[in-house]
Amino acid sequence: MSEDDDLWPVLPSEMVADTLADPAVSAEVFSTVAALTVAICENPWLTGSNQLGADPDWREILIAHGYGIAEYRINRDDHQVILTRIVLF
């Protein structure tokens, strides 16, 4: 068993991929979102993330530096996370 077994692969939705591919997104914002993705990969139940509705695996978290908000869904069965939406401010 490797140490990577505890990591949760994070897959972007098409909407997230399109948002991050926009040339208007600065390198600083992009790298901040990338760092958040790594943190989610290490622990999807991040301190500072909030449960959405009654489902504890549907989460939202503020993007550092006030850059926006991210929503994601933890899929325990497949041991992965879907980054469903980011809204940049």
C-alpha positions, 0 to 999 in steps of 0.5 A, a space after each residue: 500500500 502506497 502513501 498515495 492510497 489516501 489521496 482523493 483524485 479531483 476531477 473538474 466538471 466541464 464547466 470548471 475546466 472551461 472557467 479555468 481555461 479562460 485567458 482572462 483568469 490570472 495566473 495568481 487566481 489559477 494557481 490558487 485554485 490549483 492549490 485548493 484542488 491539491 488540498 481537496 485531494 489530500 482531505 476532501 472534508 477540509 476545515 473551512 468547507 461547508 456541507 450543502 444541504 443534508 448531504 455531508 459529501 456535497 461541499 463548498 469552500 471559499 477560494 483563498 484571497 477572496 478569489 471566489 467559491 468552489 463547490 464539489 461532490 465527494 464520491 465515496 464509492 469511487 474514492 474521488 471528488 468532482 469539482 462541480 463549480 467555481 465562481 470567481 469574484 
